[in-house]
Amino acid sequence: MLHGALGPANDAALEHVPGREAETARRMLAELAAARSAADVLEARVHEGAREKERSERLVASLRDALDVARAALAAAPPPEELQALREAAARADTVAGDARARAE
């Protein structure tokens, strides 16, 4: 079972090793190959984690920029009392325009 999994290079290197030691060496090589595979998986996860961190950092920066824009817009907005006065003036203008339309018809 381990024989084929280790590949011909490892088998060739172990040809001169006596039977019991060769089997032990094959097991050790198989464990090393499994450890290498696990290390490769962990490395891929670390790289994915780094990419996710970069995406999160870009998202946070974008949200901060949007918050700055919103704060600037709020700072530039007229005070609530002025907004209410503007709404009332707009409603009066709409009423006057409606009356003018009705007279024109």
C-alpha positions as CSV (number, residue, x, y, z in Angstrom):
1,M,0.0,0.0,0.0
2,L,2.7,2.5,1.0
3,H,4.9,1.2,-1.8
4,G,3.0,2.8,-4.6
5,A,2.1,6.0,-2.7
6,L,5.7,7.0,-2.1
7,G,6.8,6.9,-5.8
8,P,9.6,5.2,-7.6
9,A,12.3,7.7,-6.5
10,N,11.8,6.8,-2.8
11,D,11.5,3.1,-3.6
12,A,14.8,3.2,-5.5
13,A,16.5,5.0,-2.7
14,L,15.4,2.3,-0.2
15,E,16.4,-0.7,-2.3
16,H,19.7,-1.1,-0.5
17,V,18.1,-0.8,3.0
18,P,17.2,-4.1,4.7
19,G,13.5,-5.1,4.8
20,R,12.4,-4.0,8.3
21,E,14.3,-0.7,8.2
22,A,13.0,-0.1,4.6
23,E,9.4,-0.6,5.8
24,T,10.0,1.8,8.7
25,A,11.6,4.3,6.3
26,R,8.7,3.9,3.9
27,R,6.2,4.6,6.8
28,M,8.2,7.6,7.8
29,L,8.3,8.9,4.3
30,A,4.6,8.4,4.0
31,E,4.1,10.3,7.2
32,L,6.3,13.1,5.9
33,A,4.3,13.2,2.6
34,A,1.1,13.4,4.6
35,A,2.6,16.2,6.7
36,R,3.7,18.0,3.6
37,S,0.2,17.7,2.2
38,A,-1.3,19.1,5.4
39,A,1.2,21.9,5.4
40,D,0.3,22.8,1.8
41,V,-3.4,22.9,2.8
42,L,-2.6,25.1,5.8
43,E,-0.5,27.4,3.6
44,A,-3.4,27.7,1.1
45,R,-5.7,28.6,4.1
46,V,-3.3,31.2,5.3
47,H,-3.1,32.7,1.8
48,E,-6.9,32.7,1.6
49,G,-7.1,34.3,5.0
50,A,-4.7,37.0,3.9
51,R,-6.8,37.7,0.8
52,E,-9.9,37.8,3.0
53,K,-8.2,40.2,5.3
54,E,-7.2,42.5,2.4
55,R,-10.9,42.4,1.1
56,S,-12.1,43.3,4.6
57,E,-9.6,46.1,4.9
58,R,-10.7,47.5,1.5
59,L,-14.4,47.3,2.6
60,V,-13.6,49.1,5.9
61,A,-11.8,51.8,4.1
62,S,-14.7,52.2,1.6
63,L,-17.2,52.3,4.5
64,R,-15.1,55.0,6.2
65,D,-15.0,57.0,3.0
66,A,-18.8,56.7,2.7
67,L,-19.2,57.8,6.3
68,D,-17.0,60.8,5.7
69,V,-19.1,61.8,2.7
70,A,-22.3,61.4,4.7
71,R,-20.9,63.5,7.5
72,A,-19.9,66.2,5.1
73,A,-23.4,66.1,3.5
74,L,-25.0,66.5,7.0
75,A,-22.7,69.3,7.9
76,A,-23.6,71.1,4.7
77,A,-27.4,70.5,5.1
78,P,-29.5,73.4,6.4
79,P,-30.7,73.2,10.0
80,P,-34.0,71.4,10.6
81,E,-35.9,74.6,11.3
82,E,-34.8,76.0,7.9
83,L,-35.8,72.7,6.2
84,Q,-39.2,73.0,7.8
85,A,-39.6,76.5,6.5
86,L,-38.5,75.4,3.0
87,R,-41.0,72.6,3.1
88,E,-43.8,75.0,4.0
89,A,-42.7,77.5,1.3
90,A,-42.7,74.7,-1.2
91,A,-46.2,73.6,-0.1
92,R,-47.4,77.2,-0.5
93,A,-45.8,77.5,-3.9
94,D,-47.5,74.2,-5.0
95,T,-50.8,75.5,-3.8
96,V,-50.4,78.8,-5.7
97,A,-49.3,76.8,-8.8
98,G,-52.4,74.6,-8.5
99,D,-54.6,77.6,-8.2
100,A,-53.0,79.2,-11.2
101,R,-53.5,76.0,-13.2
102,A,-57.1,75.9,-12.2
103,R,-57.7,79.5,-13.3
104,A,-55.9,78.9,-16.6
105,E,-58.2,76.0,-17.5
